[in-house]
Amino acid sequence: MTGVDLFGASRARYLGPIGGDQVFCVGNAAECDHCTEDGAVRIPWKGAPRPEDVARIRGLALCPTEAQLRKAVLPAYLPDLVNLRSLKLPAPLVAHLTSPTLTSLVIGNHDGRVPSAPLAADTAVPALRALMWVTSYTTPRLPQVVDPLPPLEFLRTNVSGDDAVLRQLGELPSLRHLELEDLKNADVVGHLVAPLRVLEIAGTGRDFPVARLAAIPTLEALRLNGIRAEIDCTVFQALPELVQLTVLNSKRIVNVEALLDCPKLASVTVVNCGNPFKKAGGELFRSKGFAGLDIDYS
């Protein structure tokens, strides 16, 4: 086994780019630069797709200017895109979204603005299976923008001390891939009802209950980033299906030798974590024969 990346493969499955001429970007040239550089076809904001393109559009990114965003109006032709599967848009445009075909949604929250009411995604986009909430702010949080949720299999969101986010997690038994940011010390594991396969936890307090991860024995890929609490690696022995472990920017890692006894663990990445392996431990791990081992900058 080489190049083990279950985390990346799972992300690509739910959010990966749709091929070439099936991806379109709506906005002026400056706003669409980052999309067209990757091969997307641009539609002017006040324009419309050519009739022969309507059925081809499977991926769409809405990139309004500030003036256009203040009007918070979706393109009128959006309901005509009968094969639309993937959509990216800013949070203020979400409220009036409706699509029977959409399966993947990426919402950007880059200025803290919130729509007048949350989108009832369970009825407005019933086929949705992947939702990514991209934010550089702690507010608003996802339930203020989308709620209730359809039966998602992929979700990325921040917690930021909001009980409404924890409530949403408890309503999603269909989840298989979950990425959580800014957890502080919240025991999110107690709110999970899904047999997760992939989990990312980023940004915790010193009292975050890392040991509670043992209650998710279905995990195959786990990514921990910015964990201020102690990470006792013996907890990973309670995850019999764990294949891939990534730990980044987390300085309190102990008992790393416990990883050697995780039966299916094939890929270990530890970066900027205060070198918990030391010299002798690193050699021991290299002799183990992991398919993927990145600990040189641990």
N, C-alpha and C positions, 0 to 999 in steps of 0.2 A: 504494500500500500504506500503510495507516494502522494505528496501534495494534498494532505488531508485538510479540507476546509468545508466542513459541514455547515458552519455558520454562514460563509459566503454563498454556498450553493443554495441554502434555504432562502436567504435574502433575494438572490437572483430569481428563484422560483416564483416568489410573490411580487417582487418589485422590479425585476430586471428589465432592461430596455427592450422594446419591441423593435423588430428589424427595420433598418433603413428608412425607406420611403413610406412606412406606415406611421411615422412619428411627425407631428406638426407642432409648431409653436405660434401662438397668437400674440402679436404686439409689434412695436416698432423695431427697427433693426438693432438699436442699442439695447433694448430690453431683452431681445431674443438671442443676443450674441452667444451666450453659453450653451444654448440649445442647437443653434445652427452650426456651431463649430463641431458638434457631434453628429451632424448629418441631418438634422431636422429641417423640414420645409416650413418657411415662414408664411403666415397669413397676416396681413395688416389688421390692426385692431378694429378698424371700421370696415374691413373687407369681409369676405366670405370664401370658403373653399370652392374651388372649381367643381361643377357638378360631377365630373368624372373622379374627383378625389373623395367625395363624401363617403363612399363605401370602403375606401382604403384606410381611412383614419382609424387607427387602433390606439394610438397614444397621442395625448394633447397636453401642452403646457401653456397656461394662461399667464402672460407677463405684462400686466398693465403698467402704465406710468402712474405716478402719484395722482395726477389729475383724473385719470381714468378710474383709478381705484376708489377715489372718493365717491364716484357715482355708484359703485358696487353693483354693476349690471353685467350679467353673464351674456355671452354672445347668443344672439337669437337663434342661430342654427344648431346650437348644442343638442337639442332633442332629435335633430335629423341624423345625427351621427350613429347609425344603427349598429356599427361594429366597434364603437368606442369601448376600450377595456381599461385604459390607464389615464388618469387625469392628475395634473399638478396645478395648484392654484393658491392664491393668498387667502388667509382666513376671512377677510371681509366679504369675499365673493361666495362663501359657502351656503349662506342661508337659503337661497332659492334653487339650489342644485337638485336636479332630478334626472335619473337615468336607470333604465331597466337592465342595462348591459354592463355597467361599470363594475370592475372587479378589484381595481387598485386605485387608491386615492392618497395623494401626498398634499398635505396642507401646510403652508408656510405661515408662521406667526412672527413677523420681523419688526413690527412696530407696536405691538400690544393692543391693537384695535380688535374689537369683538363684534360679531354681527348682532343684530337686534334680538334674535332668538336662535337657539341652537337648531341645527338641522336634525330632523327625525330620520336618521339614516336607515333605520330598520324598514321604513316604508318608502323613502325617497330613493334609496340606492340599495334595494334588497339583495342584489347579487354580489355586493361588496364583500371581499374576503381579506383584503389587506389595507390597513390604514396607517400612515406615517404622519405623525404630528411633529413638525420641525420648528423648533422655537429657540430663540435666544433670550426669552423673557420667562419669568415664572408665572406671569399672568397675561392673558387669561389662560385657563387650563382647558384641556380637551372637552370636558362635559359642558362648558359654556358655549362651545362651537358645534359639537356633534353629540347628540344624545336624544334617544337611546341608539345603541349600536346594533347593527345586524350581526349574524353569527360569524365573526371574524376568525380567521386562522392566524393572521399576522397583525401585531399591533406594536407601534412604537409611540411612547408618550412619556411625559414627565409626571411625577407624583406631587412633589413640592408641597407636602403637607395637606393635600386636599382629599377629604374622605369620599368625595364624589368620584374621584378616579379609582379608589379602592372598590367602591360599589360597582363601577363598570367592570372591573376585573372579575368580580364575583358573579357577573352575569354572562360570562363568556366560556362555557364548557368546551367550545369548539377551538379555542386557541391552541396553536402548536408552536408558534414562534413569538416571543415576547421580548421587547427591549424597553427598559425602564430607566429614566434619568432622574436625578435629584431626589433620591428616596429619603434622605436624612436618616432617621432611625426607624422608619415605618416597617413593621413586620408584614410585608406584602404577601409572603408565602401563605399566611393564614387566610388570605382572601382569594387565593387561586383555586379554581375548581376544574382546571383543565390538565390533561396529561401532557405537559409541555415537552417538546423535544429540543428546543433551542431557547436559551435565555441569556440576555445581557442585563447586567445591573451596573449602573454608572452613577457615581456621586452619592456617598453615604456619610453618615456621622460615625463617631467612634463607637457608638453602642448599637450599630446595626447588627441584628442577630444572624450572622453568617451560618451558624450551625443549623438554622432552619432549612437550609438548602437540602438537607438530607430527606426532607419530606417530599421531594420531587424526584423519585427514583427513575422516571422515564427520560431524564435529560440525556441527550447525546452530545450537545455542544453547549459550553458555558463560557461566557465572557464577562470578566469582572474588571471594572475600570474606575480608578479613583475611590477605592474602598478604604476608608479611614479606620474601620474596625479591624481587629486581628483576624487573619485568615488562617485557621488551623487546617492544614491540608488533610487531616484524617477524615474530615467531613466528606471528601470526594470518594472515599472508599464506600460510602453509603449510596453511591450512584452507579449501579452495576452496568448501565448502558453508556456511560460517559466515554466518548471517543476523542473529543477535542476540548482542551482547556486553554483559555487565554486570560492572563492576568496582567494588567497594565497600571502603572502609577499608583501602586498600593504598597506601602512601606512596612506593613506589619504581618509578614508571612512567616509561619512557623511549621515545623514538621514536614518539610518538603519531601523527605524520603518516603512518606506515606503514598506519594503518587506512584511509586514503583510497584505498588501492590494493587493498583486499580486495573481490573482484568482486561478491559477493552480500550484503555487509554492509549491512543496512538499518536497524538499531536499535543505538544506542550509548548506554549509561548509565554514567556515571562519577561517583561521589558520595564525598566525604570522602577524596580521594586526593592532597591537596596541590596542587591546580590544575596538573596537568601540561600543560594546553593553553595557559595564559597568555592574554592578551587577543587577540593576533593569531591564534593558533592556533584559538581559539574561533570567531572570525569565519570562518576558512577552513572549518571544519567545518559551520557554519551555511549557508554558500554551497553546500555539497556536495549539499544536498537530501535528507538522510536522512529516511526515513519516521518514525523516532523518534530524537530526540536530546535527552538530558538530561545536560548538562555544566555547568549554571550553578553548581552547588555541588560541582564536582569538586575 
